[in-house]
Amino acid sequence: MQLILGLSKNNFIAKSENDDMSWLKADKNVFRLLSATNGGINYISKKSGEFMPDILPGRKIIKLSRKSLTLDMAFVLNKKANLLGGQTLALEAINKNYITDIFLTYSPIELETGIKFNLDKIIEEKFNKVQKITIDGVIVYHWKKK
């Protein structure tokens, strides 16, 4: 699986627990490109998925749940799908060695408060940074599993 997470310029992953992520508009084109890879199949946590439509043009959003479609089941069904988060689900997938690639996109927006991204250390331990590119003002870091 490949993990795709959008962050603010100053390393916040969300404004709050119920953030609709509308501040990430700057990375819309980057998200569209990344989420269309791997057949356009995108898994997302139930909570994060509350703010996303089930279908986006050329892509499918599938909400995971601990009671129905779990991360483990999703991995068995499609090891090459995209995982969109949130952060707790991302950590679980990294710890289970399900993630082969990570794309961290940094929006040019700075948030004053919110939920800090806290997976930096584990990503640096388990992955190698292979590429940094900028698209429409959005910085994208690509990491590959060591």
PENORJO-V977090 format. One record per residue. N is the residue number from 1. SS is DSSP state (@ for helix, = for strand, . for the rest). OMEGA is omega in radians with two decimals (* if undefined). D_FIRST is the distance of its C-alpha to the first C-alpha in Angstrom with 1 decimal. Layout:
# PENORJO-V977090
N&SS&OMEGA&D_FIRST ; N&SS&OMEGA&D_FIRST
This chain:
# PENORJO-V977090
1&.&3.00&0.0 ; 2&=&-3.09&3.7 ; 3&=&3.11&6.5 ; 4&=&3.13&9.8 ; 5&=&3.07&13.0 ; 6&=&-3.10&16.5 ; 7&=&3.01&19.3 ; 8&.&3.13&23.1 ; 9&.&-3.10&24.9 ; 10&.&2.91&26.1 ; 11&.&2.98&22.9 ; 12&=&3.11&23.0 ; 13&=&3.12&20.0 ; 14&=&3.06&22.4 ; 15&.&-3.09&26.2 ; 16&.&3.10&26.4 ; 17&.&-3.09&24.8 ; 18&.&-3.10&25.6 ; 19&.&3.10&24.7 ; 20&.&3.07&24.2 ; 21&.&-3.13&22.6 ; 22&@&3.10&25.2 ; 23&@&3.14&25.8 ; 24&@&-3.10&22.6 ; 25&@&-3.12&24.4 ; 26&@&-3.10&24.6 ; 27&@&-3.11&20.9 ; 28&@&-3.13&20.9 ; 29&@&3.11&20.8 ; 30&@&3.12&18.0 ; 31&@&3.14&15.9 ; 32&@&3.13&17.1 ; 33&@&-3.09&16.0 ; 34&@&-3.08&12.4 ; 35&@&3.07&11.8 ; 36&.&3.13&13.4 ; 37&.&3.10&10.9 ; 38&@&3.11&8.8 ; 39&@&3.13&11.8 ; 40&@&3.11&12.1 ; 41&=&-3.06&10.3 ; 42&=&3.06&9.7 ; 43&=&-3.12&9.7 ; 44&=&3.10&12.1 ; 45&=&-3.13&14.5 ; 46&@&-3.10&17.8 ; 47&@&3.12&19.8 ; 48&@&-3.12&17.9 ; 49&@&3.11&17.7 ; 50&.&-3.06&21.5 ; 51&.&-3.12&21.9 ; 52&.&3.05&19.8 ; 53&.&3.12&21.0 ; 54&.&-3.12&19.3 ; 55&=&2.99&19.4 ; 56&=&-3.10&19.4 ; 57&.&3.10&20.8 ; 58&.&-3.09&18.4 ; 59&=&3.10&15.5 ; 60&=&3.10&15.0 ; 61&=&-3.12&14.4 ; 62&=&-3.10&13.9 ; 63&=&3.11&15.2 ; 64&=&-3.14&14.3 ; 65&.&3.09&17.3 ; 66&.&-3.09&18.4 ; 67&.&-3.11&21.0 ; 68&.&3.12&19.5 ; 69&.&-3.10&15.8 ; 70&.&3.06&14.3 ; 71&@&-3.14&10.8 ; 72&@&3.12&11.6 ; 73&@&3.13&12.6 ; 74&@&-3.14&9.8 ; 75&@&3.11&7.5 ; 76&@&-3.12&10.5 ; 77&@&-3.06&11.0 ; 78&.&-3.13&7.9 ; 79&.&-3.09&5.2 ; 80&.&-3.14&4.6 ; 81&.&3.04&5.2 ; 82&=&3.04&5.6 ; 83&=&-3.03&6.7 ; 84&.&3.12&10.2 ; 85&.&0.22&11.9 ; 86&.&-2.99&14.6 ; 87&@&3.13&15.1 ; 88&@&3.10&15.7 ; 89&@&3.12&12.5 ; 90&@&3.14&10.6 ; 91&@&3.11&13.0 ; 92&@&-3.13&12.5 ; 93&@&3.10&8.7 ; 94&@&-3.12&9.8 ; 95&@&3.10&12.8 ; 96&.&-3.14&11.2 ; 97&.&3.10&9.3 ; 98&.&-3.02&5.9 ; 99&.&3.08&4.8 ; 100&.&-3.11&5.8 ; 101&=&3.07&7.0 ; 102&=&3.01&8.8 ; 103&=&3.06&11.2 ; 104&=&3.13&14.2 ; 105&=&-3.12&16.8 ; 106&=&3.10&20.3 ; 107&.&3.07&22.8 ; 108&.&-3.12&26.4 ; 109&.&3.01&27.4 ; 110&.&3.08&28.6 ; 111&.&-3.14&28.7 ; 112&.&3.12&31.7 ; 113&.&3.08&30.3 ; 114&.&-3.13&27.2 ; 115&=&-3.12&24.3 ; 116&=&3.03&23.5 ; 117&.&-3.05&20.0 ; 118&.&-3.14&20.1 ; 119&.&-3.08&16.9 ; 120&@&-3.05&18.4 ; 121&@&-3.12&19.7 ; 122&@&3.09&16.7 ; 123&@&3.13&14.6 ; 124&@&3.12&17.6 ; 125&@&-2.97&17.9 ; 126&@&-3.05&14.5 ; 127&=&3.04&13.6 ; 128&=&3.06&15.8 ; 129&=&-3.07&16.6 ; 130&=&-3.09&16.7 ; 131&=&3.00&17.9 ; 132&=&3.08&19.7 ; 133&=&3.07&20.8 ; 134&=&3.12&22.9 ; 135&=&3.12&22.8 ; 136&.&3.12&25.5 ; 137&.&3.12&26.1 ; 138&=&3.11&22.4 ; 139&=&-3.13&21.2 ; 140&=&3.04&17.6 ; 141&=&3.08&16.3 ; 142&=&3.12&13.4 ; 143&=&3.08&12.4 ; 144&=&3.13&11.1 ; 145&=&3.14&10.8 ; 146&.&*&14.4
